[in-house]
Amino acid sequence: TILQVLAFAPWDFSAAVTANHATENYLLDVTVPALTALAPDGGAYLNEAHFQQSNWQQSFYGANYAQLKSVKKKYDPTDLFYANTAVGSEAWVPDGNGRLCRARS
């Protein structure tokens, strides 16, 4: 590693929730793409990244994602184990109340 960048915005408890969400969206929509443009082969540590980051499979797992997904399918064929950005999590989508539902293929 030549350079490590941690882009974050602390939660402002005195601000409206919508203001905090706007700050998060700015990080996701503007800051992360700008950093990606500077270092296209860079990546993110899963525990330091935002769970709503687009293209998370590539950003977090890189070229290993397909192989990891096949290993997961072998040991978890029904996709029982889930985390927002875990391998294979695209098999599930949250409904409006936060419950998980099977994604449509």
C-alpha positions in Angstrom: 0.0 0.0 0.0 1.4 3.4 -1.0 -1.6 5.4 0.2 -4.6 4.7 2.4 -7.6 7.0 2.3 -10.5 6.8 4.7 -13.4 8.9 3.5 -16.1 9.4 6.1 -18.5 11.9 7.6 -19.4 11.6 11.3 -23.0 11.5 12.2 -24.2 14.9 13.2 -26.7 14.2 16.1 -27.8 17.9 16.1 -28.8 17.8 12.4 -31.8 16.3 10.7 -31.6 12.7 9.6 -32.1 13.8 6.0 -29.0 16.0 6.3 -27.0 13.1 7.5 -28.3 10.9 4.7 -27.4 13.6 2.2 -23.9 13.6 3.5 -23.7 9.8 3.2 -25.1 10.0 -0.4 -22.5 12.6 -1.3 -19.8 10.2 -0.1 -21.3 7.4 -2.1 -22.2 9.4 -5.2 -19.3 11.9 -5.5 -16.4 11.0 -3.2 -16.1 7.3 -3.8 -16.3 7.6 -7.6 -13.6 10.4 -7.5 -11.3 8.2 -5.5 -12.0 5.2 -7.8 -11.1 7.4 -10.8 -7.8 8.2 -9.1 -7.0 4.6 -8.2 -9.1 2.3 -10.4 -7.3 -0.8 -9.1 -7.8 0.3 -5.5 -10.2 -1.5 -3.2 -11.9 -1.3 0.2 -11.8 -3.2 3.3 -15.2 -4.7 3.8 -15.5 -3.5 7.4 -14.5 0.1 6.5 -16.7 0.4 3.5 -20.3 1.6 3.1 -22.8 -1.2 2.7 -24.6 0.7 -0.1 -21.5 1.2 -2.2 -22.2 0.3 -5.8 -20.2 -2.3 -7.5 -19.3 -3.7 -4.1 -18.5 -7.2 -5.4 -15.6 -5.7 -7.4 -14.6 -3.1 -4.8 -14.5 -5.5 -1.9 -13.5 -8.8 -3.4 -12.0 -8.0 -6.8 -11.3 -10.8 -9.3 -11.9 -13.4 -6.5 -15.6 -12.8 -6.3 -16.7 -15.5 -8.8 -14.5 -18.2 -7.1 -15.7 -17.1 -3.6 -19.3 -17.3 -4.8 -18.8 -20.9 -6.1 -17.3 -21.9 -2.8 -20.2 -20.3 -0.9 -22.7 -22.2 -3.2 -21.0 -25.5 -2.3 -21.2 -25.0 1.5 -24.3 -22.8 1.6 -26.5 -23.9 -1.4 -29.6 -22.2 -0.1 -27.9 -18.9 0.7 -28.8 -19.2 4.4 -25.9 -17.1 5.6 -26.4 -13.4 4.9 -24.7 -10.0 5.4 -25.2 -6.8 3.4 -22.1 -7.1 1.4 -21.2 -10.7 1.9 -20.5 -13.0 -1.0 -23.9 -14.1 -2.4 -25.9 -11.5 -0.6 -27.5 -10.4 -3.9 -29.7 -13.5 -3.5 -31.7 -11.4 -0.9 -33.4 -8.0 -0.9 -34.8 -6.2 2.1 -38.5 -5.3 1.9 -39.8 -1.9 3.1 -39.8 -3.1 6.7 -36.2 -4.5 6.7 -37.2 -8.2 6.3 -35.2 -10.2 3.8 -37.0 -11.6 0.7 -35.5 -13.8 -2.0 -34.4 -11.7 -5.0 -36.0 -12.4 -8.3 -33.7 -14.0 -10.8 
